């Protein structure tokens, strides 16, 4: 059986709301450390650069925004999956700073929503066509684990391409 949260191991026992709240500043720090001139350096052929990861996180925050709200608005909502590689095909058009600004704004909007919800809302049932039945809160936990996965990638890029002094 497929795991409803493919990032569960990344999240572990951490509080997803704390992870979600901390991520924007961590990304800002990593991008500041890298500097604009190193944002497009890929860690290996076929791997995303830091700029592309930030663009991906902005796209995902938009997708999660929709998923969260649809899950609250519809009984037994079915999540619409997307192909991240197809979305990434347009990342050359985007600036890292603009992507980060979008990510931070959407994340703050989502956090305001998440902090306002009741336990009954956390427990609402949703279905992911590839992962099966889950609760609304599983989406939130997925977001947290997804953040930690990509933060680890960004930190590795920052270590590999850090400016030498």
LUMNUTI-880570 format. One record per residue (C-alpha): residue number from 1; residue in three letters; x, y, z. Coordinates in steps of 0.1 Angstrom, whole numbers, padded with zeros to 4 digits. Layout:
REC pos code X Y Z
REC NUM ala X Y Z
...
This chain:
REC pos code X Y Z
REC 1 unk 0000 0000 0000
REC 2 unk 0012 0035 -0008
REC 3 unk 0020 0058 0020
REC 4 unk -0005 0087 0022
REC 5 unk 0024 0110 0031
REC 6 unk 0054 0102 0011
REC 7 unk 0074 0127 0032
REC 8 unk 0065 0112 0066
REC 9 unk 0101 0101 0073
REC 10 unk 0113 0136 0067
REC 11 unk 0088 0150 0092
REC 12 unk 0092 0123 0118
REC 13 unk 0077 0135 0151
REC 14 unk 0081 0172 0143
REC 15 unk 0051 0196 0146
REC 16 unk 0042 0204 0110
REC 17 unk 0030 0239 0119
REC 18 unk 0063 0247 0134
REC 19 unk 0081 0234 0103
REC 20 unk 0058 0253 0080
REC 21 unk 0063 0285 0100
REC 22 unk 0101 0282 0100
REC 23 unk 0107 0273 0064
REC 24 unk 0103 0307 0047
REC 25 unk 0131 0323 0069
REC 26 unk 0153 0293 0064
REC 27 unk 0149 0295 0026
REC 28 unk 0156 0333 0027
REC 29 unk 0188 0326 0047
REC 30 unk 0200 0299 0023
REC 31 unk 0193 0321 -0008
REC 32 unk 0211 0350 0009
REC 33 unk 0241 0328 0016
REC 34 unk 0242 0315 -0019
REC 35 unk 0239 0348 -0036
REC 36 unk 0222 0355 -0069
REC 37 unk 0253 0343 -0089
REC 38 unk 0251 0308 -0074
REC 39 unk 0213 0302 -0075
REC 40 unk 0214 0286 -0109
REC 41 unk 0242 0261 -0102
REC 42 unk 0228 0225 -0103
REC 43 unk 0243 0200 -0079
REC 44 unk 0244 0174 -0106
REC 45 unk 0232 0169 -0142
REC 46 unk 0194 0166 -0142
REC 47 unk 0191 0179 -0106
REC 48 unk 0173 0212 -0098
REC 49 unk 0193 0243 -0089
REC 50 unk 0184 0263 -0058
REC 51 unk 0164 0287 -0080
REC 52 unk 0144 0258 -0095
REC 53 unk 0138 0244 -0060
REC 54 unk 0125 0277 -0048
REC 55 unk 0102 0279 -0079
REC 56 unk 0090 0244 -0072
REC 57 unk 0082 0254 -0036
REC 58 unk 0062 0284 -0048
REC 59 unk 0043 0262 -0072
REC 60 unk 0036 0237 -0045
REC 61 unk 0024 0263 -0021
REC 62 unk -0001 0274 -0047
REC 63 unk -0012 0237 -0052
REC 64 unk -0014 0231 -0015
REC 65 unk -0034 0263 -0010
REC 66 unk -0060 0250 -0034
REC 67 unk -0060 0215 -0019
REC 68 unk -0064 0228 0016
REC 69 unk -0094 0250 0007
REC 70 unk -0110 0224 -0015
REC 71 unk -0107 0198 0012
REC 72 unk -0125 0221 0036
REC 73 unk -0151 0231 0011
REC 74 unk -0161 0197 -0003
REC 75 unk -0171 0165 0014
REC 76 unk -0148 0137 0005
REC 77 unk -0127 0158 -0018
REC 78 unk -0105 0141 -0043
REC 79 unk -0071 0158 -0046
REC 80 unk -0058 0166 -0081
REC 81 unk -0022 0154 -0085
REC 82 unk 0002 0172 -0108
REC 83 unk 0034 0163 -0127
REC 84 unk 0062 0184 -0110
REC 85 unk 0085 0179 -0140
REC 86 unk 0060 0193 -0164
REC 87 unk 0055 0223 -0141
REC 88 unk 0092 0227 -0138
REC 89 unk 0096 0231 -0176
REC 90 unk 0087 0268 -0172
REC 91 unk 0110 0276 -0143
REC 92 unk 0136 0293 -0166
REC 93 unk 0110 0322 -0168
REC 94 unk 0110 0328 -0131
REC 95 unk 0133 0349 -0108
REC 96 unk 0142 0333 -0075
REC 97 unk 0134 0364 -0055
REC 98 unk 0099 0366 -0070
REC 99 unk 0094 0329 -0064
REC 100 unk 0104 0333 -0028
REC 101 unk 0082 0363 -0023
REC 102 unk 0052 0343 -0037
REC 103 unk 0061 0313 -0015
REC 104 unk 0063 0334 0016
REC 105 unk 0030 0353 0010
REC 106 unk 0011 0321 0002
REC 107 unk 0026 0303 0031
REC 108 unk 0016 0330 0055
REC 109 unk -0019 0329 0041
REC 110 unk -0020 0291 0045
REC 111 unk -0007 0293 0081
REC 112 unk -0035 0318 0090
REC 113 unk -0060 0293 0077
REC 114 unk -0044 0263 0094
REC 115 unk -0042 0280 0128
REC 116 unk -0079 0287 0126
REC 117 unk -0092 0252 0122
REC 118 unk -0109 0228 0146
REC 119 unk -0100 0192 0152
REC 120 unk -0130 0181 0133
REC 121 unk -0116 0200 0103
REC 122 unk -0082 0183 0108
REC 123 unk -0099 0150 0106
REC 124 unk -0119 0156 0074
REC 125 unk -0115 0128 0048
REC 126 unk -0098 0134 0015
REC 127 unk -0086 0111 -0012
REC 128 unk -0054 0113 -0033
REC 129 unk -0058 0092 -0065
REC 130 unk -0022 0078 -0061
REC 131 unk -0020 0076 -0023
REC 132 unk -0055 0067 -0012
REC 133 unk -0077 0080 0017
REC 134 unk -0062 0103 0042
REC 135 unk -0072 0131 0065
REC 136 unk -0070 0168 0059
REC 137 unk -0041 0169 0084
REC 138 unk -0022 0144 0064
REC 139 unk -0020 0172 0037
REC 140 unk -0005 0195 0064
REC 141 unk 0020 0168 0075
REC 142 unk 0029 0162 0038
REC 143 unk 0036 0199 0034
REC 144 unk 0059 0199 0065
REC 145 unk 0078 0168 0052
REC 146 unk 0080 0183 0017
REC 147 unk 0096 0215 0032
REC 148 unk 0122 0195 0051
REC 149 unk 0130 0174 0020
REC 150 unk 0137 0205 -0001
REC 151 unk 0154 0224 0027
REC 152 unk 0179 0196 0030
REC 153 unk 0185 0198 -0008
REC 154 unk 0190 0236 -0005
REC 155 unk 0214 0232 0024
REC 156 unk 0234 0207 0004
REC 157 unk 0236 0231 -0025
REC 158 unk 0246 0259 -0002
REC 159 unk 0274 0238 0013
REC 160 unk 0286 0227 -0022
REC 161 unk 0285 0262 -0038
REC 162 unk 0292 0284 -0008
REC 163 unk 0316 0313 -0016
REC 164 unk 0351 0307 -0005
REC 165 unk 0366 0335 0017
